[in-house]
Amino acid sequence: MEDILDTLKAIADAVVEAVGLIPGPEMGRDVEMGADGTPTLEVDKVAENTVLDFIIRNGVPLNVLSEEIGYVDNGFEETLVLDPIDGTSNAVAGVPMYTVSMAVGRERLSDIRAAYLRNVVTGESMWAEKGKGAFKDGRRMHVRELDEKSLFMMIYLGNDADPSAFELAKRVKSSRSYGCASLEMELVAEGSADGFYMNSERYSRAIRVVDIAASYLLLREAGGSVFDLNGDELDMPFNLETRSNFLAVSDPALFNLVMKKRTDDRSGSRVFGLVANPNVLNVGKYARRVVEALKGEKILFDKSAGEILGEPGMEICDMWVDVMITIGGDGTILRTLMNNSAPVVGINAGGVGFLAEVGVDYIEEGMERLRRGEYNIDERFKLDTSSNGEMYETAVNEAVVHTDSVAKIRQFKVYVDDKLATEVRADGIIVSTSTGSTGYAMSLGAPLVDPGVNCFVIVPMAAYKFASRPFIVPSDSKVTVECVLEKGCLLVIDGQAEHPIEGGAKVDFVRSSEKARFISFRQDFYSRVRDKLVNAI
């Protein structure tokens, strides 16, 4: 192959020329649905077609992985990882911050050997080869030295941004959100910014490898680092299914500064939220005991708690609090976690209350421990559900696809990472998290799973064949349930939200980047199982 950077430069030249011929009003015209499940606009399709045409006409020995068309296997060892237009919304709006982004490697981020990034409007070009440094318009790039007092961060602040993104924006000296991940990471590489924080509450809106493949190598060659939010080096396979949140930094020391959580400091003033189930016996008495035990603290109330106590109430999703307290059972906890990302502690005024931490006899003791900050926060992964491009609520326990007619079974096909795993006739299919293994899944004979195990439990409901048993798959898998018959089904998420599903539709389930956070005082998982499931039944 001729010099790879010359090839990538020629491709970028062709894209800039082709995009420049599109009439302004046509840039944002919907053309088709892309391989990534999002609409393809005119500017995206023109740019992608230009690249594919260049590769064919010039016999470039590369496969292609692109945002719009997906994977094109041309029979070669290496792949061009392409985002034909990164920052499409900017392009349509006339904002001069969108790029053609290209990288060449074999299988994943860590083996990328060459990268090229072009700002389509300004013409600025950035490139890198593994082990040879990173350059912008011929000048070598290098990250800036870390100064904790004057941090300048690029931060994703879109509709699905995690609340921590807004908290970070308040903590640093200055921040920006440009809507073009490749350029935002490149600004870190050239020393204009200290880091780029990408944290989406929804897995479906987290970053894909095509978005950052080029800027990943640029930053690494400029002396920076890229981590996932657990602190591990980010490495993603070449596909469109895998997504990740991440932190790109000029200096690894910045990771701890950025990822410091508000809940780590429990000695200062905090805001508590109270959610009450109005159908619980004696709920008013329990609510008043909570308020009395937290006397002097700031408390916000959901509409039910407010009505019970004669205080102003608000929607759960609008309650910006440090700790959420629920009075009820597991359903109240799940409803709260579906609408708010704050850590939750449950007061069990319902039935088993497996997820609840505090019994009604220990309200005062529990609230005192909250005030003193004597607790742990247990993070659990959640489940994202989508069908035909529509995203539904995230689940803590499970999502269920079942018949919408009483006493009528349905036929389902279950796929794991697009491979057929089983085909069953049953009332429905449960896809459960490890947290949900002690809920609906358990009642149908599925195993109890330690919440520290990252897996999904797939459970047929009242299956026609005895051999149709529950099975467990890794939580980084994509699970797809196909409703085979042309008869309607119902999607139920955590028993709180219901959505009709048309016959013949497919429903996808993936691990969410959003976390459920439970406040824990003392009890481990196995003690909880013994106390609430074994001894209590």
Protein Blocks (a to p, Z undefined) as FASTA:
>chain_A
ZZfklmmmmmmmmmmmmmmmpcfklmmpcfbdcfkopacdfklmmmmmmmmmmmmmnopa
cddddfklopadehiabdcdddfbghklmmmnopacdcddddddfkbmklpcbdcdddfk
nopacdddehiapaeehiacddddddfklcccdddfbfklcfklmmmmmmmmbdcdehpa
klmmmmmmnopafbdcdddfblklmccfklmmmmmmmmmmnopacddfkopacdddddfk
bgcdddddfbfklmmmmmpcfklpmkbccdddddddfkbghklmmmmmmmmmmgoiacdd
dfklmmmnopacddfklmccfbdcdeddfklmmmmmmmocbdcddddfblnommpmbdfk
lmmmmmmmmmnopacddddddddddeehiacdddfkbccdddfbehiacdddddeehiaf
bdcddfbdcdddfklmmmmmmmnopacddfkbccdddddehifblklccddddfkbccdd
ddfbacdcdddehhlaccdddehiacdddddfbdcddddfklcfklmmmmmmmmmZZ
